[in-house]
């Protein structure tokens, strides 16, 4: 399996593409895939930018071109303007807030893409990978108005989706503001290689654009290593891709953010939905497929499809002149029950010839079966060992391939429902249990013995059988509701056919603060080593020592007579002789040996003249390295107490109190709220935070109350800011969300 980084068409980060055995041509196409996100981080693929041979012009440039002499404008330009004006007003930019479950935790993120309004009541066609994992949707219309939207349905197998604009956001029903521009579908079957086409979209989430190109291929498929088997290509282990699609390949420029935007003919009709692109190539779903998918999503919120439980291969290399080769048969599926076997050549369905000599014809065969009503009995004519036979096969519903996912926050586990396809891919006997798809580093799941790993199947929890993801959610919620949390939870799981038990500790360990170092002597100055070369340049010969760079205010040294610029050469007559920057701490180490009271006699050079200065000793001040710390697993944030040096470095007075953020997970609850390293937390909701104990008390209250919003009042530099976190305390699945 090869993993290629992608630049996603919906502008998502950290996407990766997993490919198995592709031809060189397919690898080229896959490397520039810019669309269907079938498993990333990210789980997503998209449009990858690249060089482009097609003509490109921004919409604003076209719109503001001088129009005084229309007779001098080329005919092609007039046609492009006509087509643009028919579709461009219906183009929208889509912004998505996503929630995904990977790596043992819930991850929030964002993406942008494009879409087209196709109905007066606000229906939008776009890509599945633009809206995948979407929690909320916002669309920006061509006239800059904004509105929220809801997901009507999506279809991962064709990478298509439908959104609906919340019309109330635009104005009262029947008002001018509520009227929407609408684009219409054309017939993609009329396209020919060489026809001009226009790609519209919002690249990189910026203002909308228009690019011009020509059709390069009207029935592109991506074949596997053999060159005759599109089923070899899966962009995620559990999600098939391309099996129903014959792409329109074109060379109109496609960039990240164009995903879901329309491909338009010169009549001003949508003839495709741009889904992938890069390096001079774009790929669009043809409207012959788009219209069928969109109609079903509007009516059913999904695309009901039939299957006979078989995969097919073109007969180009099989030595047959007609038919389609049955490549594999699912055990106990309809084809298997009817007696069909791998190696049979299917010749006809219900008496109508069925043939796929080339890979480009496989999607048509699959769609012919898939578009029959579920439960239809079809007559299949086949050839086996030179003999022709006929069987009746009753179709079953083609079930979804990937299951619902969730995160068990207290465990540090990401888990998934096990679908029939997922079970078949892994040779599981059934779909019972919940599949582990991620383990968070340092979490109870990772520190358990034995620890959890990707691919484990959870079978029971505290003796209660786990037959589904819902079972696991319910058992987890019951455990999380206990006060106090149990010290141990027993979990049974299968790994590579071996049944194992492990103990997991959901209760966070309360770590005692480490003992403070005993106070030692200190003088309130900052210094830098003066080495031989610097000493010569300063005119003090080869006299090395430590130059005073700052005298800390509100310290005993501040009133001792020591000055910035003095070069300390001796402490109580002991020479200070740094040989390199590695000796920068020599002076303070010597002072620490003197105790916390009394005085130290410092011999200094001031204006190149030696003199003695008596400086009172005092207790050492806590440094950032010595400061006490606290890590919060829920908000994925670590803080420490403020130190004397924090206040001095930032010119803060003693009135500045709180705790300082020292690390924060970018996609954790605190990170998504906008917290960064260096922020000083001074209040959490209504609880003042003055030191580490008060911070811990406030966070314990938050953990107990589990509010839906947490307000952090922080100081960043010399300004204060509010940061709002929106924690997801309890695990939910898509099914649970639908019940709300």
N, C-alpha and C positions, 0 to 999 in steps of 0.2 A: 504494500500500500504506500502510495506517495502522498505527501502533504505539501501543498503549494499555498503560499500566502496570497491573499486576494485583496484588491481594493474594491470594497463593496459598492454595488449600485445604489444602495440606500445609505451610503456614507457611514456604515458601522465600522468600528475598529476591531482589530484582533480577529478577523475572520480567517478561516482556513478551509481548504478544499481537500477532501480525501478522495483519492482516485485509485482505482484498481485496474491494472492492466489496460492501458489505453494505447491506441496507435499513435505514432508521432503526430499525425494530423489532429487527432483528438486531444493530445497533450497540449498542442499549440492553442487549440480552441479553449481547452479547460484553463490554461494559464491566464487567459484574458476573460474568463467568465465574469460577468458583472451582474449576476442576478440572483438566482434562486438560492436562498440561504437555507441549506439543508443540514446544518449542524455546526455552529461555531462557538463565538466568543465571541465564543463565539461562533458558531453555527451558521454563519451567513456568508453568502457570496454576493457579488455585485459587479457593477461596471468598473472596469479598470481602464484608466486613461491611457492614451497612446497616441502615436502619430496618426494623422488622418489625411487621406487623399481627397475626400469630398469637400465641396465648397461649404464654408461656414459663415454665417452672418448673424449677429445678435439681433434680437427683436427690436431693440431701441434704434439700432442703426438703420434697419429697414424702415421703421415707422417714421423716422425723421429725414429720410432722403428727400432731396428737392424733387418736386413734382411739376415743375413749370412746363417741361417739355415731355409730356407723356408719349408722344409719338417716337421719341428717341430711346425709350426704355425697351430693352430686349424682350421678346415675347415670353421667354422662360421666366424672367423676373416678374412679369405681370401674372403669370400662372402661379408662381410661388406666393406672391402677395395675396392673390385670390384665395388660395388654399389656406394660407396662414390666417387670414381674417375670418374664415369659417370655423376654425378649430381653436385658434389661440385664446380667445376669450373664455373658453371652457376649461383651459388648463389650470391645474391647481398644484400648489406645493404642499406636501404632506409632512408634518412633523409628528413623530411617534415617541412616546415614553415607553420603554420596554422593561419587562421584568423577566429575567431568566434564572434558571437554577442550574448552576454548574460549579464545580470546585468546592462543593460542600456548603454553599451559602446562596442566599438570594442576591441577585445582582441586578441593579437598575441601570439603565442606559438610555440611549436615544438614537434615533435614526431619522433620516429625511429621504424623501422620494417624490415622485411625481404621480399625477393621475389626471383623469379627464371626466368632466361631468357629462353623464349620458342620459339624464332624465330631468324634467322640471322640478321633481320633488327631491333632488339633491343626491341621486345615486352617482357614485364615482367608481370607475374601473381602474385598478392599479395592480401591482404585483403582490403575491403572497409574502415574498421576503421583505417587502417594505413594511408590512403590518405585523409580521411574525413576532410573537411574544409581546404584542402591543397591550399596554395597560390603558393608555389614553391617546387620542388622536386630535390633531388640530390641522385645519386646512387653511391655506391662504389663497384667495381667489386672484384672478388676473387684475382686478381693480384694487387690490391690496386689502380688501375686507378679510376678516378672520372669523372662523367659526369652529366649534368643536364637531366631532363626527363620531359615529359608532360603527362597529364592524358588523356588516350584514352576514358575511361568510367568506371563507378563503379555501383555496384548493391547492395544497402543496404539490400535487402530482403535475399540475400545469403551471404552477407559480403564478396564479391569478387570484385576485381578491376583489371584493366589493365593499365600499364604505357608503354610509349615508350621512349627509350633512344634517346637523341639527338646525332646521330651518328657523327655529325661534331665535337663534343667535343673530340672524340676518334682519329680522323685522317681522311685523305682524303678517299673518297669512293674507295673501292678496295684495300686499303693498308692493310698491316698485322695488324696494330693497330686497324683497323675498323672491323676485324674479331672477332666474338663473339662465345664463347662456348654455346651450346644449349642443354637443357634437353628435354626429350620426355615424353609424357604421357603414362601411362600404363592403364590397365583395373581394376578399383577398384572393379568391380563385381566378380573378381576372388579371392578376399581376403577371408580368413577364420579366425575364431577366433583361436588365438594361433600363427598365422604367425608372423615372425620377420619383424619389420619395423624400419626405421631410420628417425629421425627428424633432420632437418638441419635448421640453422638460426643464427642470430646475437643477442644473449641474452644481454639485457641492452645496446645495441648499441656497444658492444665490438666485438673482432675478432670472426669470424665465428666458429661454433662448430657443433659437430655431437653427437647425443645420440641414444642409441639402446633400443628398447622395443618390446612388442608383442601386437597384436591386441586383444582388450578385447571385442569389440562388433562392428558389421558391420552395424548396423541399429539403432543407438541410437537416441532417441528423448527425449525432455524434456516435461513431461506431467504436467498438472495443478493439483490442489488439488484433483480433482476427479480421477486422474490417467488415464483418457481416453480422454483428451481434450487438445491438444497442443495449441489451439487457446487462452487458458487462459493466456498464457505466452507472455507478451509484455515487452521488456526491455526499452522501451520508450513509453509514452502514445500514440504517433502518428506513431510509426514504428513497424510493425509486425516483428517478428524474428522467424526463424526456420521453417516457415510453408512449405518450399519446401525442407528442408534438412533432410536427415538421416545421422547422423554423424558417422565417423569412430572413435571409442573410442580406445585409446591405452595408454601405460604407458611409452613411451619414454619421457624423461624429457623435459618439456616446461617451459620457463621462459619469463618474459617481454622482448620484442624485437624479439622473435621468430615468432610473428604473421606474416602470409603471407609466411612463409618458407615452403619448400616442405616436405611431408611425402613420403618416398621412400621405395620400396620393394627391395629385395635382387637381383633383376634383374637390378637394377639401373634405374628404371622408377618411375616417379611421379605418385603416386596413391592417393594423397590427398594434400590439402593446410591447414596447421596447423592454427587454428583460436582461439582456447581457450585452457586453460590448468591450472593445478595446483593440489597440494595435490596428486600427483601420477597419475593423469588422464589428458590425452590430447584429444582434439577433432579436427578432420580435415574434411573439405569438401571433399567428394569423387570425383574423376575425372569424374565419370559418370555424375555428375552435373557440375563440373568445366568446362569441355570442351564445354558444351552447352552454359554456361554463357559467357565464354571467346569469343567464335565464334560470339555471338550476340553483345558483347561489341565492338569487332573489326569492325563489319559491321555496326552497328546502333548507337554506343556510349551509348546504353542502352540495356535492355533486354525487347523487346516488349512481353507483356503477355496478354492473354485473361482472362476474368472473367465473371461469370454469376451472380455475386452479391450475393453470398451465402457462408456461413461458414458451415463446416462439423465436425461431431463428430463420433468416432468409435461406433459401436453398441454393444460393449462388455457388457454393463450394460442396454441396451435398450430393451432387450428381443427378439432381432432379430438374426437370424442365418446368414443373408447375407445382402448386401447393405451397404450404408453409410447414417447416419442420417443427415438430413438438420437441422443444429443447429440454424441458423438465416438467414433471407432474407432481403437484403437492400431494403428499400422503393424506388420504381420506378426503380429498377435495372432490368436486363434482366430476372432473375428468377421470380421476383415479377410480371413483365409484362406478363410472360408466365403462371402465375397461381400457381407456386410452393409456398409452405408454410413451415414455421418452423414446424418440426415434421414429415414431409414427409420423406420416406426412398427411396433414389435414388438407383435403382437396376442396371441400365445399361445406357451407353452413346453410341448412334449410334449402338444399338444392342449388344454391347460388355459388358459383366458382369462387374460391378463396385462394389467392396466390400472393407470394412475396418472394420474388426472385432476388430482390435487393433490399438492403437495410431500410431504405427510404419508404418501403411499403409496409414495414412492420407496424408503425403507428396506426395505419388505416385498418389493419386486421384487428388490433387491440380495441380500437374505438368501435368497430362493428360489433364486437362482443359486449363491450362495456356499456354501450348505449341502449342495450335491450333491457326491458324492465326486469328487476330482480325477481327470480323465481320462474323465468321463462324457460320452457323446454325446447331445446334446439336439436335438430338432426345434424350430426356431424358425419361427413363422409371422409374416410381416411384410407391410406394405403400402408400395409405392413408386410414386409417380405414379399413384395410383388403382388399381394392379394388386396383387393378392395373390400372394405367393410363399412358398416353404418351403425352408429350408436346414438341413443338419445341422451343428452346431457342437460340437466336442470341447473341453471345458473344460481349462484349465491351472491350475496352482497359483498362487494369489495370493501373490506374494512379498512379503517385508518391504519397507517403503518407505524406512526410514532405515538407513544402513550403520553398521558398527562405527566407533568413533573412537579416536584415541590422540594423544599428544603426543610430538614429537621434541625432547626437552629441550635437547640441545646446539645445535639449530638455532633453537629458539624458534618452532616451528611446530605447529599443531594440524591434523590431517589426518583424512579420513574415507574409508571404503570408498564406492564409487560403485555404487548399486543401479540396477536397470532403471528404476524410477520417477524416480530422481534424474537419470539420463542423459536420460530422455524430457523431463523438465521443463526441461532446459538445452539440448535439441537436440543432445546429443552423439551421435556415430556409434556408440559402444559404451561399455562400462563399464570399459575399460582405464584404469589409472592410479590415482592417489589424489588426492582433492579437498582443497585447502587451505581450512580453515574458520576459521583464526585465525592472527594473527602477533603475537608479543609485542613491545612497544615496546622499542627499543634492542637487540634480539637480532640475532644474525648473519643471520637471515632478513630482518630489516628493513633492515639496513645493507648487504646484498648489492646488487650493481649488475648488472642491474636487481633491485630488491627484490621479494619475494613479496607477493601481495595475495590477499584473499579471493576464492575462485572459481577460482584457478589449478589446473591439473591436472598433477601431476608424472608425467612419462613415462619418465624414466630417471635413474639416479644413477651417476656415474662410468662411463658407457657401458653399464651393465647395465639392460635394459628393466624397467620397473615396470608390470606388468599388473594388479596388485591391491594392496590394502593390505598383505597378507602379504608380498609381494615387497619392498615398501618397508621393512617392519619388519626383515626378514632382512638386507637390504643395510645398513640403518642400524646394526644390531647388529654386523655385521662391521666397519664403520667404527669404531664406538665401542670395539671391543675392541683396536684397534691402539694400541701404545705406542711412540712418542708418537702423539697424534692427528695426522692429516694437516693440513697448513696450509690446503689448499683442497679442497673437494668440488665437482665439476661436476654440476649438476642441470639437466636439460632439462624444460621445462614448457610447456604450452599456455595461452594467455590470449586469449579471444575469437577463437579460430581461428588465432592466430598462434603459431608455434613459436619459443621463446626458450631461450637458454642463460644460466646465471648461475653465479657462483662464490660459495660460502658458506664462511665460515671457522669451523669448529667449535672450533678451539683458542682458549681464552681468551687475550686479549692481556695480557701481564704489563707493567703500567704502572709505570714508575719513580716513586718518591716525588718530589714536587717539592722543590727545594732550600729549605732553611730560610732565613728572613729573617735578615740579620746582626743579632746581638744589639745592643740599644740600651739606653739608660738607663731606669731604672724605680725608683719608690719604692712600697713595699708598703702603699698605702692605697687605699680606695675612696671616691669623692666624689660629691656632687651639686651642680649649679649653684645658686648663690644669686643670684636676679635681683632687680631693684629692689623689686618689691612684697613679696617674701619678706623682703628686707633690712629694710624699714620695719617689718614685723611683728615681726622679731627685735630691733628697737631699735638697729640699727647704721646708721641713716640710709639713704643710698643707696649704701652700700659693697657692691658686688657681689664675687663670688669663688666659691670652692668649699668647701663644708662637708664635713669628713671624716666619713664614715658607718661606716667599719670600718678597723681596722688589722690587716692580715693577720698571723697568728701565724707564728713561725719565719722572719720577714724582718728585715732590718736596721732597718726603720722601727719595728719593735715595741719597740726599746730606745732610740729616738732622743729621746723626750720629746714627740712629737706625740700629740694626744689626739683621741678621737671628740668632735665638736662644734666643734673649731677650724674657723675660716673662713679658708682660704688666700687671701690677696689679692695676694701677689707671689711670684715665683720668681726668686731672684738679682736682686732689685730691679725685675724686669719685672712690670708690673701684669697681673693676670688679670681680664679684663673680659668675661665671658660676656653676650651679649645675648639669648639664647634657649636652649631645650633643645638646639638643633642644635649648640651649642658645648660639649656635655657632655664631649667629648674634648680640649678645649683644654689643660687642665693636663697630661695625660699626653703630649700631642704636644710640649709645651715641654720636659718632662723628658727625653723621648727624644733631644733634641738635645744633652744634656749629657754623654753618654758613660756607660760602665758602671762607673766608679770615681770616687772623690772624694766630695764632699758637695754638697748643694744647700741654700741658705739660703731657708727659707720664712718669709715674713712672714704671721702669722696674727692673727686677732682671737680672744681667749679671754676670756670674760666681758666682752666689749665693749672689751677693752684690747688694743692692738697689741703684738706681741712677735715676735722672731725665733727660729726653731728650725732647728738644723742637722741635716739628715737624710742619712744615707749613701745613695749611689746603688748600685744593683746591676743585674744583667742582667734584661731583660724576661722574663716568664714566658709560655709558650705558651698561647694562648686556644683555645676550642673551634673557632673559625673557622680557626685556623692548624694545628690538630692533623692529623696524617696519618690517612688513611682507607683502608678496604679494602671492596670490594663483592664479595659472593659470589653468583654467578649461580644456582648450584644451590639454595641455601637462600633466595634472594631477600631478602638482608639486608645492610645496610651498618653498619660499625662504625668507631670512631676510637679513638685512644689517649686515655688519661685525662690530664687536665691538673691543674695546681695549683689552678685555680679550681673544678674538679669536686669535689675533695676538700674545699675550703673551703666551698662551697655546701652540701654534704651532710654536713659535720662528720665527714668520714672522716679517719683518720690515715694515715700513710705505709704502713701494713701492707695497706691496700686496694689491690690491683693488678688488672689485667685490661684489657679493652677495653670501651668503651661502645657499645651499640646505638643508632644514630642514625636508622635507618629500617628497616622490615620490612614486607614485603607480607603483608597480613592472611591471604590464602589460600595463601601459600607454605609451604614445609616448616617454616621457623622460626616463621612466624606461627601456623600450626596447632598448633605445639607450645606456644604460649602466650607466646612472646617478644614484648616490647613495647619501644618507645623508652625509653631510660634504663636498661635492664638492663645490668649489668656482668658480662660473661662471664669467669669465673675458671677454669673447667676444661671441657674437651670430652672426653668419655669418660675416658680415663686420662691425658690430656695437660694439664698445668698451663698456664694462660694468664696471663702476667704483663705482657705488652706486645704491641704489634702484630706483631713478628716471630714470637713464640711462637704467636700466634693463627693466623697464616698457615701456620706449620708444621703445626699441628694440623688445620687445614682441608684442607691438601694431603693429609694422611694419610687423612682421611675420604673425600676424593674418590677416592683410589687404592683403598682397601679396600672402599668402597661397602657399609657395614654396613646392616642392615635397621632398626636403631634407633641413634639418636645421643643421648647424654645430655649436656645442657648444665647446668652448675652455675653459677648466676648469683646476683648480689646485687641485690636490688631494695629500695631504701631502706636500712633497717638489718637486713633479713632476707635469708637465703639461701634459694634454691629450686632444685629440680631441674625441668628442662623436657625432655621427651622428644619428639624428632622421629622420624617414620617415613617416610623418603624412599622414593620409587619410582624406582629408578635406571634400570631398563631398560623400554622401551616394551612393552606387551602389548596384545593385542586380545581380544575376548570369545572368539574361537575358540581362542586360545592358552590362556586360562584354563580352558576346558573340557577341554583335554588333560591338565591337571595331575592 
